[in-house]
Amino acid sequence: SRGCWSSADRKVEIFSKNIRKQRKQRQMSGWDAKGGHGTSSGEKLLRRLPTIPAAERNKKPIWDVVSRYLCGKVLEIGSGTGQHLAYFAAQDKNKVVGMWYPSDYVDNYFWSIEERTKTFKTVREPGIVDLLDEEWTSQAKELLKLEKCKSSSFDGIYLCNVAHIAPWSATVALMEGAGKVLADNGLVSMYGPFIIDGKSAESNFRFSESLKRGDPNRGVRELREIENHAEKGGLKLVEVIDMPANNNIVIFRKHIQN
């Protein structure tokens, strides 16, 4: 009964209502996925879509790697402008990833994600997943419920350049909570710069210091510290792949529950 609902249940209900409200507001304001708000041609809107140069540069090498690991239902955390997602969906001709679920902690660029991915049947509408919210796992699961998905878990989680930009507590929350939204053997794929056993490229250390000067909560993370929190959440580090520009892709797998 409703009287037995937890605070998490109530937050999920509010989250669901907010998502439905956003969709209704877009429809009422004349925004639509075909042409965009206030434009007569979707082409005009595409030319104005926010574009991050780094995402354009690294999307191909990242896809070349993660396409060997990700499959099924994949949650993207920190989808941003949707550049990676659009490229991945276009390259995945065999639909190895059956469904992508984009998300971010704010909805500022949801319109950009929707415009970029409107022609792909394997990409759902974006939703809010905020790693700094203690109920982020409920937010993630709600994305599956909104699409009436029979499964309550994802086969993979993908995120790019989140760990060093978001506060450290966000990475801790991700690694300790991912197991709650992943199926057995599900994967977490993280891209970005890392310090491994105290070692990394000198440019990564300089980059980390520049981030910390702007915000002490930011910085390039030590992979072993991430691994420690992953183990608390039932995840095991299974692969570290070297990438261009002194970056890595690290793969964690959820343990099979006996």
KOLKE-106334 format. One line per field, with one value per residue (C-alpha): residue in three letters; x, y, z. Coordinates in nm, 4 decimals. Layout:
REM KOLKE-106334
residuo: [Ala:...] .
px: [X:...] .
py: [Y:...] .
pz: [Z:...] .
REM end
This chain:
REM KOLKE-106334
residuo: [Ser:Arg:Gly:Cys:Trp:Ser:Ser:Ala:Asp:Arg:Lys:Val:Glu:Ile:Phe:Ser:Lys:Asn:Ile:Arg:Lys:Gln:Arg:Lys:Gln:Arg:Gln:Met:Ser:Gly:Trp:Asp:Ala:Lys:Gly:Gly:His:Gly:Thr:Ser:Ser:Gly:Glu:Lys:Leu:Leu:Arg:Arg:Leu:Pro:Thr:Ile:Pro:Ala:Ala:Glu:Arg:Asn:Lys:Lys:Pro:Ile:Trp:Asp:Val:Val:Ser:Arg:Tyr:Leu:Cys:Gly:Lys:Val:Leu:Glu:Ile:Gly:Ser:Gly:Thr:Gly:Gln:His:Leu:Ala:Tyr:Phe:Ala:Ala:Gln:Asp:Lys:Asn:Lys:Val:Val:Gly:Met:Trp:Tyr:Pro:Ser:Asp:Tyr:Val:Asp:Asn:Tyr:Phe:Trp:Ser:Ile:Glu:Glu:Arg:Thr:Lys:Thr:Phe:Lys:Thr:Val:Arg:Glu:Pro:Gly:Ile:Val:Asp:Leu:Leu:Asp:Glu:Glu:Trp:Thr:Ser:Gln:Ala:Lys:Glu:Leu:Leu:Lys:Leu:Glu:Lys:Cys:Lys:Ser:Ser:Ser:Phe:Asp:Gly:Ile:Tyr:Leu:Cys:Asn:Val:Ala:His:Ile:Ala:Pro:Trp:Ser:Ala:Thr:Val:Ala:Leu:Met:Glu:Gly:Ala:Gly:Lys:Val:Leu:Ala:Asp:Asn:Gly:Leu:Val:Ser:Met:Tyr:Gly:Pro:Phe:Ile:Ile:Asp:Gly:Lys:Ser:Ala:Glu:Ser:Asn:Phe:Arg:Phe:Ser:Glu:Ser:Leu:Lys:Arg:Gly:Asp:Pro:Asn:Arg:Gly:Val:Arg:Glu:Leu:Arg:Glu:Ile:Glu:Asn:His:Ala:Glu:Lys:Gly:Gly:Leu:Lys:Leu:Val:Glu:Val:Ile:Asp:Met:Pro:Ala:Asn:Asn:Asn:Ile:Val:Ile:Phe:Arg:Lys:His:Ile:Gln:Asn] .
px: [0.0000:0.1071:0.1372:0.4263:0.6214:0.9758:1.1190:1.2934:0.9577:0.8185:1.1232:1.0800:0.7132:0.8055:1.0808:0.8335:0.5878:0.8620:0.9666:0.6067:0.5631:0.8751:0.7442:0.4041:0.5642:0.7688:0.4558:0.2562:0.5380:0.5523:0.8859:0.8983:1.1712:1.1241:1.1960:1.2734:1.1157:1.0864:1.2451:1.0950:1.3689:1.5449:1.8531:1.8708:1.8576:2.1313:2.3673:2.3090:2.3474:2.6095:2.9241:3.2219:3.5369:3.6934:3.3835:3.4129:3.7782:3.7450:3.4094:3.5559:3.8451:3.6118:3.3485:3.6132:3.6804:3.3467:3.1679:3.3562:3.2134:2.8737:2.5528:2.1853:2.0445:2.3060:2.2715:2.4873:2.5664:2.6615:2.5328:2.5964:2.5206:2.4549:2.7478:2.8835:2.5424:2.4451:2.7718:2.7531:2.3950:2.4839:2.7855:2.6039:2.4586:2.3837:2.2164:2.4412:2.3320:1.9610:1.8698:2.0584:1.9293:2.0870:2.0938:2.2477:2.2173:2.0416:1.8197:1.9982:2.0987:1.8189:1.6850:2.0250:2.0327:1.6811:1.7580:2.0788:1.9238:1.5692:1.6198:1.7492:1.4991:1.7608:1.7843:1.5290:1.4426:1.6955:1.6206:1.7674:2.0269:2.2210:2.5029:2.5055:2.1472:2.1408:1.8548:2.0358:1.9874:1.6106:1.6301:1.8152:1.5671:1.2817:1.4081:1.3357:0.9919:0.8980:0.9638:0.7664:1.0745:1.0165:1.3710:1.4667:1.8388:2.0888:2.3485:2.5985:2.6783:2.8910:3.0398:3.3028:3.5071:3.2877:3.5150:3.7613:3.5010:3.2335:3.3051:3.4826:3.1672:2.9915:3.2448:3.2155:2.8369:2.8612:3.1003:2.9267:2.5788:2.6184:2.5667:2.2098:2.1130:2.3297:2.2392:2.4845:2.7957:2.6896:2.9682:3.0723:3.2835:3.4620:3.6708:3.9071:4.2488:4.3512:4.6432:4.7378:4.9496:5.0644:5.1784:5.0395:5.1526:5.2944:5.0233:4.7586:4.9145:4.9232:4.5630:4.4602:4.6231:4.4501:4.1148:4.1753:4.2635:3.9217:3.7396:3.9102:3.6477:3.7732:4.0860:4.2256:4.1476:4.3679:4.2302:4.3112:4.0905:3.8084:3.8704:3.8398:3.4936:3.3958:3.4721:3.2451:2.9692:3.0297:3.2291:3.5658:3.8159:3.8671:4.0352:4.2425:4.2846:4.5275:4.3706:4.4989:4.5998:4.7001:4.3496:4.2198:3.9044:3.8532:3.6043:3.4418:3.2208:2.9519:3.0135:2.7684:2.5527:2.5612] .
py: [0.0000:0.3642:0.3850:0.1377:0.3253:0.4260:0.7732:0.6212:0.5129:0.8621:1.0163:0.7784:0.8749:1.2466:1.1758:0.9962:1.2844:1.5339:1.3366:1.3183:1.6905:1.7730:1.5724:1.7443:2.0906:2.0196:1.9131:2.2172:2.4580:2.3307:2.1520:1.8280:1.5839:1.6433:2.0112:2.1505:2.4457:2.7616:2.6162:2.5100:2.2583:2.0040:2.0764:2.4335:2.3027:2.0469:2.3253:2.4915:2.1813:2.2232:2.0326:1.9452:1.9067:1.6452:1.4257:1.4411:1.3385:1.0485:0.8967:0.6583:0.5153:0.4761:0.2949:0.0671:-0.0576:-0.0471:-0.2141:-0.5309:-0.5213:-0.3503:-0.5247:-0.5456:-0.2537:0.0132:0.3174:0.6132:0.8409:1.1988:1.1921:1.5643:1.6781:1.3241:1.3163:0.9791:0.8212:0.9306:0.8001:0.4695:0.4055:0.4813:0.2480:-0.0394:-0.1837:-0.5211:-0.3603:-0.5429:-0.2780:-0.3408:-0.0183:0.2886:0.4862:0.8354:1.0331:1.3298:1.5058:1.8032:1.8245:2.1209:1.9252:1.6696:1.8509:1.8061:1.4341:1.3892:1.5786:1.3869:1.0456:1.0925:0.8530:0.5660:0.3182:0.1886:0.5138:0.6045:0.9515:1.0895:1.1015:1.2390:1.0235:1.2201:1.0272:1.2791:1.1855:0.8980:0.7496:0.7541:0.3810:0.4292:0.7051:0.4710:0.1877:0.4279:0.4804:0.1141:0.1408:0.4437:0.2410:-0.0516:-0.2700:-0.6116:-0.6222:-0.4161:-0.4130:-0.2954:-0.5057:-0.2225:0.1300:0.3626:0.6959:0.9208:1.1905:1.1882:1.0612:1.3510:1.6224:1.5189:1.5276:1.2208:1.1270:1.0750:0.8101:0.6441:0.6362:0.4924:0.2119:0.1139:0.1367:0.0099:-0.3485:-0.2603:-0.1698:-0.4196:-0.7747:-1.0487:-1.0180:-0.6627:-0.4184:-0.0656:0.0976:0.4199:0.6409:0.9160:0.9901:0.7830:0.7531:0.3868:0.2811:0.6397:0.6590:0.8448:1.0772:1.4053:1.5860:1.4047:1.5259:1.8828:1.8479:1.7193:2.0138:2.2607:2.0970:2.1129:2.4809:2.5465:2.3059:2.0958:1.8237:1.7582:1.5794:1.2772:0.9729:0.6909:0.3741:0.1606:0.3815:0.3424:-0.0327:-0.0459:0.1100:-0.1089:-0.4198:-0.2909:-0.2759:-0.6266:-0.5219:-0.6500:-0.4696:-0.6945:-0.4787:-0.1619:-0.0469:0.2233:0.4940:0.7962:1.1179:0.9374:0.8147:0.4703:0.2670:0.0622:-0.2231:-0.3528:-0.6609:-0.7448:-1.0704:-1.3530:-1.3962:-1.7516] .
pz: [0.0000:-0.0349:0.3422:0.3272:0.0609:0.1473:0.0853:-0.2186:-0.3623:-0.3192:-0.4902:-0.7839:-0.8150:-0.8185:-1.0719:-1.3002:-1.2830:-1.3675:-1.6754:-1.7993:-1.7289:-1.9354:-2.2291:-2.2126:-2.1950:-2.5071:-2.6944:-2.5800:-2.6704:-3.0248:-2.9850:-3.1787:-3.2728:-3.6445:-3.6719:-3.3317:-3.1599:-3.3673:-3.6809:-4.0094:-4.0766:-3.8592:-4.0667:-3.9316:-3.5766:-3.6414:-3.7437:-3.4054:-3.1909:-2.9176:-3.0133:-2.7969:-3.0125:-2.7835:-2.8143:-3.1925:-3.1760:-2.9356:-3.0345:-3.2936:-3.0877:-2.7902:-2.9965:-3.1464:-2.7928:-2.6091:-2.9003:-2.8026:-2.4508:-2.4357:-2.5372:-2.4450:-2.2452:-2.1745:-1.9478:-2.0431:-1.7497:-1.8302:-2.1890:-2.2331:-2.5882:-2.7126:-2.9573:-2.8466:-2.8262:-3.1764:-3.3202:-3.1338:-3.2414:-3.6039:-3.5998:-3.4299:-3.7503:-3.5912:-3.2888:-3.0448:-2.7961:-2.8104:-2.6328:-2.5140:-2.2150:-2.2094:-1.8862:-1.7113:-1.3769:-1.5389:-1.8484:-2.0134:-2.3235:-2.3430:-2.6499:-2.8172:-2.7356:-2.8733:-3.1922:-3.2569:-3.1926:-3.3250:-3.6172:-3.4032:-3.2657:-3.0245:-2.8262:-2.5601:-2.4358:-2.1861:-1.8171:-1.4968:-1.3210:-1.0618:-0.8954:-0.6115:-0.5257:-0.2782:-0.4810:-0.8162:-0.8622:-0.8322:-1.0922:-1.3270:-1.2802:-1.3407:-1.6969:-1.7602:-1.6013:-1.8108:-2.1252:-1.9807:-1.9934:-1.8350:-1.6974:-1.3939:-1.4678:-1.7291:-1.9065:-1.9115:-1.7927:-2.0038:-1.9026:-2.0562:-1.8818:-1.5738:-1.2968:-1.3017:-1.3638:-1.1141:-0.7389:-0.6041:-0.4147:-0.7492:-0.8528:-0.5126:-0.5453:-0.8951:-0.8094:-0.4871:-0.6371:-0.9947:-0.8879:-0.7857:-1.1428:-1.3343:-1.4250:-1.3247:-1.5436:-1.6333:-1.7167:-1.6267:-1.8979:-1.7988:-2.0280:-1.9212:-1.7729:-1.4710:-1.2331:-1.1960:-0.8982:-0.8643:-1.2256:-1.5264:-1.8025:-1.6778:-1.8741:-1.6678:-1.3424:-1.4742:-1.5903:-1.2489:-1.0718:-1.3037:-1.2293:-0.8546:-0.8708:-1.0216:-0.7890:-0.5164:-0.5673:-0.9210:-1.0346:-1.2184:-1.0037:-0.8813:-1.0390:-0.7351:-0.5181:-0.7709:-0.7692:-0.3890:-0.4005:-0.6955:-0.4910:-0.2139:-0.4748:-0.6054:-0.9134:-1.0304:-1.2528:-1.5553:-1.8202:-1.8578:-2.2189:-2.3253:-2.5401:-2.7351:-2.5573:-2.2339:-2.1582:-2.0662:-2.0858:-1.7712:-1.7576:-1.4402:-1.4253:-1.1725:-0.9887:-1.0491:-0.7404:-0.6066] .
REM end
